[in-house]
Amino acid sequence: MKRSLVSLSIATLLLFSTVPLLPQAAVAADLQGWVQQVSGVTENLVDVQALDADTAWAVGWSDTILKTTNGGADWNPQVSGTTSKDLQDISAVNGNTAWAVGHGGTIIVTVNGGTTWTPPLTAPPIATTNLAGVHAFSALSVWAVGGSGTVIRTNNGGLTWDDQATPTTRDLFAISAADTLNAWAVGNEGALIHTTNGGATWVAQTATSQKLRGVHALSPTVAWICGFNGEIYKTYDAGATWNRQPTPTDNILYDIWAVDNDVAWSVGYDDFVLDEGITLKTTADGADWHFQYGSTQNLLGVSAVNSQIAWAVGMNGEILKTTNGGEWYRTWYLAEGATLGGFETWVLVQNPGTNPADVNITYMTDQGAVQGPVFQLAPESRTTVNVAETVQTFDVSTYVSSNAPVVAERAMYWFNRKAGHESIGTVAPATTWYLAEGATQGGFETWVLVQNPGAATANVNLTYMTENGAVPGPPLQIPAQSRQSVPVNATVTTYKVSTLVSSDQPVIAERAMYWNNRFGGHDSIGVNGPDNDWYLAEGATLGGFETWVLVQNPGAAATNVTLNFMTENGPVTGPTFSLGAMSRESIDISQWVQTFKVSTRVTSTPGPVIAERAMYWNGRIEGHDSIGVTMPSDTWYLAEGATLGGFETWILVQNPGPIAVDVDLTYMTDQGEVTGPHFSLEANSRESIDVGADLQTYNVSTRVTASAPVIAERAMYWNNRIGGHDSIGLGL
């Protein structure tokens, strides 16, 4: 929240700062998603340019240039070739060529990765103008902007420069080019100019009267801008109209970076409180801008590689990086739930941190929102919430919010716990969801559960993808803070159906399946997009177990899919097949492996896919299912678990890497933390850990840590394995 009507500049803030300028230590942000890196400097860093997961440049005051080529483990200073100049912006073409600009008309270039930085061969015609923004579209085509409406451009790598006429005399702070013809620049008092002809003419556009600080062009027609008063705007029509997007702040947003049409970050700072940075992210085209990590330093620059990997920089040498999308994991959404008709629904909340977590639960039903319990959860512990104590309904979703990072799952049981299913929650709503599994023949029921946590009605469309192609599903109107259940059987009859959920408002989507007159059932969350690589840690094909891998191709063209299996005895090559556009396939992995311990890796080329895994046992008396994960991690959290009352809990760990890893398990119970087993896991293999061998409790969560990235799931069984469920963990 804004604390003052007075906007202070960074320079003014520094004049009143009494905070000592000390080098940072390497501090992990734990579940906050952003990790602080050691910059080795105390100067203010104003901009960052990320090229890939390993390579990035940062620039700042007092001629500061830093570069990393190992993901930020080391930031190495480079000699700028300037003296006492505050650098303001950097734009890199590749790992060798980059341009930087700054005060006093400073403009420098490197063509050897930063070994040397030099001015261009010909000085631009603005020797004393402060330059604040630069965009190098290629090694030859470079724009720079600065004071009094200055725009300069070279099309030959700096041999000659054009001083381009603009319709403003206001200071310009940033420029972004979609190509060599189309670009935007922004600045003071709402200055917003646009060119479609390489700068031969610049035209003024209007979005706001506020100072604009950042701009990112995605295409000749699509761009984002940000500035003071928490304002973010987006255009879809080359700037003819700029639509303001809702943000949760009215403070200063200093920079913006868009990954694609849906995913973007913006960073800034509180304009009254010194050293209080702001990070915002959207994954839904700007409809869901939400806070992420709140830095202790004002943040001034951001750059992203993709929806998961990004860097941010700021005052006092601050550098942050995320490799998991930057989410705080303070909010969780659980779309499925029922407390009538013999159903039980339990919400499991794990606090893996070292501080207490204040947790607030809200239920969203077919009749609207209902306030649930509010409680404090002790550090490194877990608790269980019975939804039936608050609501009685067949349709209930859950929203979990916390002031500290937590992990939330939801377990359901029915027929006196003869059957059940379970799933981890999702951390943010989105406008697109994919659900790979589904069947509506042979006694199977498939239900799509859609939760609308927003303040407006969501118009939702379902598309079913079958072995014969796409089939339109029913259109829905879901009121604010409510939930609806959709029977897929009402539209298609098939053993192979995946679902695409699309909405004009951010929603949450899950899919539940039942069979054998509902004596069996399983459930999974959806995912927001396809990928070329999926990992599925659980699997067994002996002892009456069936394991099926379900692959959905939501694309417009066929793609080639390959399965490889990892067992206790090492890797096994699986099938390769072609998967048609907008279709789905089921693979019985018992045709390739016979074992109690098998994990799967699914890869596709050229098009991405979605992958899930379903398991059945004892003649399909029961089963469980989980979506896959797209990235291994060295830390995993699994909120659910019980080892009393006939419950078994198993932790399944998959090592997809080329070397053996050391793995440690730590259990978090209602009585606190308990040290679990340590073991070595060979390359391309998988192991199962029986939690009941280590402790007896109704309430146990698990943390899995490894010396190299792995995949972790958790499976539970009860009533002599009459019932069972499974879920992926949260990987960080």
N, C-alpha and C positions, 0 to 999 in steps of 0.2 A: 504494500500500500504506500502511496506517496505520502511523505511526512511533511512536505513543505511546498509552497507554491513557487519558491525561488529555485531556479535551475542553476546549479553551479557547474562550471567547466572543470575539467580534470586539473588544469593548472591552478584554479582557485582552490580546489580541494587539497592539492599538494601544499599550498601555502599554509594551510591550517592543520596539516597532518603532523601528529606527534608519534605516529607509528614508526618504530625503527625499521630501517630497510635491511633485512637480514636474508641471507641465502636460504632457500627452502630445503627441508629434508625430503627424502623420498617417502611420501605418505600415501598409502592406499586408501581410497575413498570407500572401501568395503562395498556394501550393497548400493552405494549411491550412484554407481555406474560410471563416474568420472574419476580418474586417478591422477593425482598430482605428480608431475615429473620434475626432475632436477634440471633447471635451466642453467644454473651456474652464474647467473647475473641478477642484479637488483634493479636494473633499469626497467622502465615501463615498456612492455611489449605491446605494440599497437596492432599488428596484423600477423596472420599465419597463412601459409599456403601448403596444403597437403596434396601430395601426388599419388601416394599409395599407402598401404598399411605401414610401410617402413620409412618412407621419405617425406620430409617436410622442411620448410624454411619458416623462420620467424624474424621479424624486424621490430626495432623500437628506437627509443631515445638514445642520444649520444652515440650515434653511428653503429648501433647494435645490430648485428646479423648473426643468426644461429641456424645451424642445419643438423638434422638427424638423418641417418640412413639405416638405423636399427630400431625403428618404431618408437624412438624417444628414450631408449635406455641411456643414450648419450646425446647431448646437444653440444655441438662443437662450434665455437666462435669463429667467424670469418672476418677478414679485414675489409672494411668497406671502401677504403681509399678516400674517404671524406674526413673532415675535421669538425667536431662539435656540431654536427647536424642531427636533428631528430628525424629519423626515418619513420614514415607514416603508413606505407603500404608496399606490398610485394606481390608480384604475379609471375608464376613460373610456367614455362612452356613444357619443360621436361626436367629430368634430373641434372641437365647441364646448363640450360639457358633460363635465366630469370632476370626480371627488371625490378628495381626498387626506386621509390621516390620519397622526397622529404622536404624539409624547410629550406628556404633560400634557393629555390629552384633546383634542388638536388635531384638528379636522375642518373642512375648507375645501372650497369648490366654485367652479367657474367655469362660466359659461354663454355666454362670449364668446371661447372659444378660448384662454383664459389671459391675456387683456389685463388682467383683474382677477380676483383670488381673494379670496373673502370667507367668513366663517363663515356657516352656515345662519341663516335668520331667527330660529329658536328654538334655543337651545343645548341639546344633548343632556344627559341627566341623569348625566353622568359627567365632570365638569369637570376632575378631576385624574388620572383613570385613563389610563395609557399605552395608546394605540390602535396596533395593529400591522397590521391587515388591513382592507380595505374591498372591497366588491363592489357596483357600481352596475349593477343589472340593466336599469334604464331611467332616464330623467331624474327620475322620481318615486320609484322603488323602490330603496332603498340599505340595505345591511347594513354594520356595522362591528364588529370584535372587538378585545379587548385583555386587560388584566391581570385576574387573578382570575376568569376565566370570563365576562368581560363580553361580551354581545352586545346591540347596539342596532340599531333599524331605523326607517326612515321610509318611509311609503307616499305622501307628498305633497310630496316634494322638500325636506324639512327643516322644514316648518311645525310638525309634531309628531313626537315620537320615542317609541318603545316600548323600555323597558329589559326585555329578554326574560329569563325565568328559564332557567338551564341546569343540567345535572346535574354540573357540574365547577367547582372553584375554582382550577384551574390556569390559568396564563397562556395565552391563545389568540393565535396568530401569523398565521393566514391563514383566509380564508373564500372559498368559491366557490359560486355559485348556478347551478343548471341552469335555473331559471325562478323565478317569483315565489313558489312554494310549496316547492321542494326545494333544500336547500343543505347543505353540510358545512363545519365549522370544525375546525381542528387546533391543537395546542399542546404544552405541556410534558408530559413523562412519559407520552407516548402519548395525550394528550387527543385524543379524536375524537368529535365530536357531529354529529347529523344531524336535520334537520327535514323533514317532508313537508307541513306546513300553514302555511308562512310564518313559522314561529318561535313559533306559539302554544304548541307543545311541542317541546322538544329532547330527543333520546334519545342516550345514550352508546353508542358502538360500540367494538369492540376489534380492533386490528391488531397493536400492538407496545407494548413498554414504553419504547421510545426516544423522544426528543424529536422531534416532527413539526413541520416548518417550512413545507411547501408543500402545496397541494391544488388540483386542477382538476377541476371537474365537467363532463362532456360531455353528460349527460342525467340524468333523474331516477333512472336505475338504474346508470349507468356513471360512475366517477370514479377519479382517480389521486391518491395522496398520497406524500410523500417526507419524509426526515428524516435523523437521525444514523445513523452506522454504515452508510452507503451504502444505506439501506433505501428501496425503492419498492414500493408495494402498489397493486393495482387491484381494484375491485369491479365485478361485472356484475349484481348483484342488490340494488342500493340499499344495500349495506353489510352485508347479512346475513352475507356472507363476504368477507374481504379476502385476496387471494392475493399472496404475496410474489413479486416478479420478480427473476431473477438480474441482478446488476449487477457491473461489474468493479472496484468500489471499496468500501472500508469506511470512507470518510471522510464528511464532512458534506454532505448535499444540501439546499440552502437553498430552492429554488424548483422548480416543475414547471409545464410548459405543454403541453397536448395539442392537437394540430391536429385529429385525428380518432381513430378507434378504434385505428389502427395507429401513427401518427406522434406522437412527443412528445419534448420536451427536458427535461432537468433540469440545474441548475447548482449549484455549491457550492465547497468548498475543502478543502484538506488541513488537518486540525485540529491539526497540530503545526508545519508549515513555513509561515511567513508568506509571503504573496504567491505562492500556488500554487493557481490556480483550476482548477476541474473543469467540463467540459462533457460531458454524456452525451446520446445520442440513440437512439431506437428507431424502426425503420420496420416492425416486425413485431409490433405489439400487445404489446411488452415482452419478447418472446422473444430479442431481440438487442441489448440495451442495450450501447453501445460508446462508447469515448472519442472525443471530437473535439478541438478546439483547447484546449490547456492554457494559460490566461492567466497572465501574471505577476502578476495581482492576484486576490484572493479574489472570486469571483462570487456575487452575492446575489439577482439577479432575472433572469427571462427571459420573453419574450413573442414569439409567432410569428404571422405572417400566414397562412402556409401551409407546406407541407412544405419549401419552398426558402428562404423569407424569414423571418428572426428577428433579434431583438436580445437582447443580454445586457448587464447592468451590474454594477459592483462597486466595490471600494474604490479610493480615490485618483482618483475621477472616471473610472474605466474604463467605456468603452462599446464594444461589439463588435457587428458586424452580419454576417450571412451572406445571400447571395443565391443560393447553390448548394446549400443543404441542410446546409452546415457540415462536409462530409466532409473529412477529412485527406488522403485518397488515399494512405494508407500500406499499405492492404491491397487486394488485387485477386484476383478469382476468375475462372477461365477454365474453363468447363464442358466444352468439346469438346477432343478430343485422341486420337491413335492413333499407335502406333509399329510395328505389324505390318502385314503384307499390302501392303507397298510404301508405307505412309504415313510421312511425316516430320512431326514437330511441333516448332515452334520458339517459344520464349517471348522476346518482345522487351521489354526494360525500359529506360525512359528516365528519367534523373535531370535534371530541368530546374532544380534548385535550385543554390545557390552553395556547398553543403556536401556532403561525401561521404555516400552512402547505403549502409547495411549491409543487404543484401538476403538473405532466407531463402526458399527455394522448397520447397514440400511438394507431392507428387503424390498424388492420390486416385484409386485404381483400383477395379476390380470386386473386388479382393482386399483392399482397405483402403489405409491411408496408407503412403507411402514417402517417406523424407527425400530431398530433392533438394539441389542445390548451395547453398552459402552463399558470398557474395562481397561485396566493397565496390565500389560504382560511383562513379566520379569525378564531380565536379560538371559539369553541362551536357554530359553525354555519354550514350551509349547502348551496350548490350551485347545479345548474342544467346545464348540457351541452347538447346542441342539436347536435347530430352527423352529421346531414344533412348539417350543416354549413361547414363541412370539406370534406365529401365523399358522393358520390351518387352511391349506389351499393345494390344488394340484399344480399351480403355476407360480413358482417363486424363484427369482434370481436374487443374488446377493452382491452388495457392494461393500468392500472392506477398505477403510481408510485408516491411516496411522500417521503419527508425527515422526516415526522412525521406520527404517526399512524392515519389512516383514515378508513372510511367504505365506500364501493362502491356498488351500485346497478345499474340495468339497467331496464328501463321501455320501452315497445313498444306499439304503438297504430296503428290502421289501419281503413280504411273505415270511415274517418272523426271522428275518436275516438269512433266509435260504439263498438269497441272491443279492447282488449289489454291484454298483459301479462307482467310479471315482475319477476325478481329474484335477490337475492343477488349474488355477485361474489364469486370466490374462490381465496384463497391466494397463491396457489402454483400449478404448473403443476404436473402431475403424469403419470405413465405408465399404470394405471388401473383405470377404471371408471365404476360404476354401475348406471343404470337409471331404476327405478322400473316400472314407468308408461308407457303406450303405447297402442294404438288401431289402427287398420287399416281396420275395418269393420264399417258398419252403417254410412258411410259418414265421418269417422274420418281419418285425415292424421297425421302421426307421422314422425318427422324429428329429426335426430341426428346431432348436430352441433359440429364440432371438430376444435379447435383452436390450431395451432402449434406456440408457441411463441419463439421457440428455433432457433438456428443457422444452424441446419441440417434438411434435409428432414425426416419426420416421416412416418414410415411404420405402418399402423394402420389396425387392424382387428376388425370386429364387429361380435358378437354372439348374436342371439336373443333367449330369453327364453320364451316359450309359455306354455299353459296348457298341451301341448302334448310333451314338452321337448325342447331341444336346436336345433336351426336352424342356419347354418353358414350365415353370412352376407357378404357384399362385402369387399374385401381388398382395402385399400386406400394408396396413396402416397401423403402426404400433404407437400408442400414446406415450407421452413423456413418462419416464420412470416406471415403466411397466414391462411385462414380458408376455410373449405368445409362443405357443407350441404348434408346429406344422407337421401333419402326418404325410410323409412322402408317399406312403402306400396309396393315398387318394389320387395320385397323379401318374405314377409309373409302377409297373410290375416287372421286376428283374432281380437277378442275384448280384448285379454290378451297377451301383449308382453312386456317384459323387455329387456334391452340391456346391454351387457358387451362390453366395449371398451378397447382394449389392444393395446399397442404401444411400439415400440422399442425406442422411444424418449418421454420425458415428454410432455403431451398435456393437454388441457382442454376439457371437454365434457359437453354439455347440451342437453336437449330434449325439443322440442316444438311440441305441438299438436293443430290441427285445426279441426273444424267440422261445419256442417250447411253452406257449401259453404264459409267457413272462417268467418262467422259472429260470431263464438266463437273461443276462443283459450286460452291455458295456457302453462306454461313453468316451468322447474326446472333445477337447476344444478344437477350433479351427485355426488356420493360419492366414496371414494377410497376403501372402504371395507365394508363387512357386520358386524353386531353387534347383540348381543342377547337382546338389549333393545333399543326401539325407542319411542320418544314422539312427538305427533302431536297436537299443541295447538288449532288450528282452527277446526270448525265443526258446522253444523246446519242441522236439519232434519225437521223443521217446516217452514211455510211461503213459500212453493215452493222450498226449498233447498234440494238437494241431497248431501250426503257425502259418499265417497267411500274411503276405505283404501286399498292400493295396496301393496302386499307383494311379494318380489322376493327372491327365494332361489337359490343362485349361487353355492351352494355346490354340492358335488358328492353323497350325501345321503339325504334322506328325513329328515325333522325336524318337530317338533311340535310347533305350533304357538298359542298364546293366546292374545286376545284383551280385554282390560278393559277400560271403559269409565269414564270420570270425568265431571260432570255437575254442574250447579249452585245449585243443590240439593244434591250433593255428588256423590259417586262412584256407577257405575253400572257394573255388571259382563257381559262380552261379550263372544264371541264364542271361542272355542278351536278346531283346525283342524290340520291335517297332510298336509304338503306341500312337494311335490315330488322334487327330485333333478333337478336342472337346469330348474325350472319352476316358474310360477307366479300365484297368485290368487287375486281376487277382492272381497271385502266385503262391502256390502251395510249396513251401520250401523243403518239405519232407522228401521231395523228389531229388534233392541234392545232398541233404545232410540228415544223419540220424544221430541225435545227441540231446542231452538235457540242457546244454548250454550253447546257444547260438545267437550271435548278434548279426545284424545286416547293415550293409552300406549300399545305398541306391544312388547311382549316378546317371545323368542323362545328357545327351548332346544331339542337336544343338539347343533344343528348347528345354526350359525348366519344367519341373513337375512337382507334385505334392505326394508324400509317402506316409502311410500309416502301417501299423502292424496289429492284426487281430489274432488272439489265441483262444482255443477251445480245448476242453478236456473232459474225460469221463463220458464219452459219447455225446459231447456238446451239452452236458447238463448245465455247464456254466462257461464263462469266457471273460476275457478282458481285452482291452484295446488301448493304444496310445498313438498320437501323432508322433512323427519323428522330430529330430532336431537337426539343424543345419550346420552347427559349429561345435566342435569339441571344446571343453573348458577344463581348467585345472581345479575349479571349485564348483561343487553342486550342492543345492539344498533341496531336501525332500521333506515336506511338512507332515505327511500322514505316517502312521505306524502304530502297531499294537502287538504285544506278544503274550497277553493273558486272555483268558476266556475262550481258548481254542483258536486264537488268531496266530497266524504265521506272518512274519514280515521278512522279505528278502530284498537285498540291495544288489542290483545287477550292474556291473561295471564293464564297459567295452573299451578296449584300447585299440584305436584304429591306426596308431602311429607305427613307425618303423623300428622303434626301440622299446625295451622293457621300461615300465614306469613303477615307481613306488606309490602305493595308495594307502591313505589313512582315513578311517571312519571315526566320526565323533557323534555321539547321540545326545539329543537335547530332550529332556523329560520334564514333567511337571515338578520334579524335584531338583532340576538343574542339569548340568552337563556331565556326561559320562564318556570316558575314553573308550573307543572301540578298537577293532583290530587294525593291524598294519600288515600289508602283504605286497608282493611284487607281482605285476601282471605283464606277461610277455607280449611282444609286438603282435598286432593283428589277432588278438585273442579276447576272451571274455571270462568273467568269474562271477559267481553267485555267493552272497554272504547272508547267512541266517542270523538275523538280529536276535532271535530268541535264544541263541547260544550265548549271548553276552549279557542280556538283562531281561527281566520280566516286568512289564508295565502295560497299562492301557494307553499311555500317552508318550510316544517317542517320535521325534523328528531326527533326521540324519543330515550331517554335513560330510561330503566326500571331498577330500583334497588329494591331489596327485602331483607328482614331480613333472609331468607333462600332460597335455590336454587329453581327456578321456570323455566318455559319455556315461551318464548314470540314470537309472530308472529304479522304481520301487514297486514290487508286486506283493500283494497281500492275499492270504487264503484263510478260510475259517470253516468250522463245522465239517472237519475231515475233508476239506477241499471241495465241499459241495458248493461253496461260494468263493469268489475271488475278484479282485480288481487291481488296477495298475495305473501308474502315471509317470511321465517324464519328470525330471527335476528342474530346478531353476539353475542354469549354468551361468557363471560369472567369469 
